[in-house]
Amino acid sequence: MVHAPQRPPVGAPPVRINLYSDTQTRPTSAMKEAMMRAQVGDEQHGDDPTVHALCDRMAALMGKEAAVFMPSGTMCNVAATLTHCRPGEEIIAHETAHILTSEGGAHAALGGFQILPLKGARGMYSPDELRAHIRGKSRHTPTQRLVEVEQTANIGGGAVWPKSVLDEIAGIAKEHGLATHMDGARLMNACVASGCSAADMAAGFDSVWLDFTKGLGAPLGAVLCGSAEFIDEAWRWKQRLGGAMRQAGICAAACLYSLDHHVDRLAEDHANAKALARGLAQIPGMKVEEPDTNLVFFDPAGAGMSAAALVGRLRMEGVQLSMLGGRIRACTHLDVTAAMIEETLQLLRAAVARG
Ligand SMILES: *Cc1c(COP(=O)(O)O)cnc(C)c1O
């Protein structure tokens, strides 16, 4: 059987401090009010004014011609690869990329694409690593079609690719006639952390999308951007995949609200993540990765505790952490305060001390 999401352990108290994921934020009252006021229409029919407003704003933000509203980030990735590639073609991505590890094999199952996994620290491959994996064209080799990056790199610890590296990667792709795609699930985190605009980050990329259900705190939605021609074709895939919606303006209104109110505040999430990492680093033996943004990965093995045991212990104190790739991940977001980080650190210190 494949695994359903896990239920809380028997006897566990309600979660008071949710560091599991920035996907678990709840819409604020003000966001819900914006949703209530939204003008809506039939999105599938092209009649939803709020969805149009969101798409226009996102195309401008990303510096692309056009945009399409999708129910999820995964659908943005799937519609994008289906638009860029043909069956049997190859996508180049980091070995920890979401498209490779976390989308149920969609790109192979639906598109017939194979993904060439590149190595590199913190979820990022280097321009040299990319160059070394460009295949010569022959009857034997799969046709390479697309180069993918993830900004920020999720399993890479929320790492931010510098704009100069992104430009170099895009340049190599263009040189070899390859298309480029940016999984920008947490692109605004990268922009706030680096001071670089979304349009500049994505300048060399043919397609890019942003998720509104991560740190931006909306209940649903992601927007994929690219050329008008690319978005036309992506719309066909959205229709085929069942992603064409009806009164979707209710959700687009939450996304617009988040662009107005929840972008600059990502800096607080980054500060909270840094505070958590600093505190963790003071626990003897604890291995902590210095966070660029809102994801803190740590490994308590050197402090004498397994990751699973520590996550279980904290859950019994009402603190929810997650495990990813054998490490613990703590994610800061809209619903996590500096005081909660302090309390989490106290509970972690106590748990490790008890062993
Ligand atoms: C969450 C995430 C996705 C998928 O987005 P959903 O909206 O959950 O479908 C894709 N890529 C990255 C890097 C993510 O973190």
The ligand as a Gaussian input file, in Angstrom:
#p B3LYP/6-31G(d) Opt

LIG

0 1
 C        5.662000      22.588000      -2.420000
 C        6.557000      22.506000      -3.585000
 C        6.077000      22.132000      -4.841000
 C        4.666000      21.683000      -5.073000
 O        3.709000      22.631000      -4.754000
 P        2.222000      22.185000      -4.326000
 O        1.497000      23.480000      -4.344000
 O        2.349000      21.554000      -2.980000
 O        1.731000      21.223000      -5.368000
 C        6.967000      22.115000      -5.886000
 N        8.253000      22.452000      -5.718000
 C        8.753000      22.816000      -4.526000
 C       10.186000      23.200000      -4.402000
 C        7.932000      22.833000      -3.403000
 O        8.434000      23.165000      -2.223000

